[in-house]
């Protein structure tokens, strides 16, 4: 087994899940993930090791996804279930509907949050990266990533609480 085959085997699922959450679509996630690994294989020599390889692969996949969106000239819907907690069997239908509604509000708000807050929030929530890994992506400290994430979360929370906020 080559080194790249090991990387593919070890990280394919992580990259796929990240793109699945960004796109809300299994088929799109499979295509983008495959494209990202193809690009990574072509440019593995340029990987300097400054960050975790999973971060590097997710960054390539994110860029592939954004290129895909530009080409298709559409915005990808984020799955309501992905943003909210998965409903437990004990949740009533009403509670499930409320969670979906709140997830839709969060999704709408997130589209209006400026960078780097939006990016940091997405890396933390969707890719489940550590603050250290997020800091590496931006060339900043772990503390910067933590503070930026909490500020983004506070912005989203504030807009959720603002009853006059329009989607």
ABEGO torsion letter per residue (X at the ends): XBAAAAAAAAAAAAAAAAAAAAAGBAAAAAAAAAAAAAAAAAAAAABAGABBAAAAAAAAAAAAAAAAAAAAGBBBBBBAAAABBBBBAABBAAAAAAAAAAAAAAAAAAAABBOAAAAAAAAAAAAGBBAAAAAAAAGBBAAAAAAAAAAAAAAAAAAAABAABBX
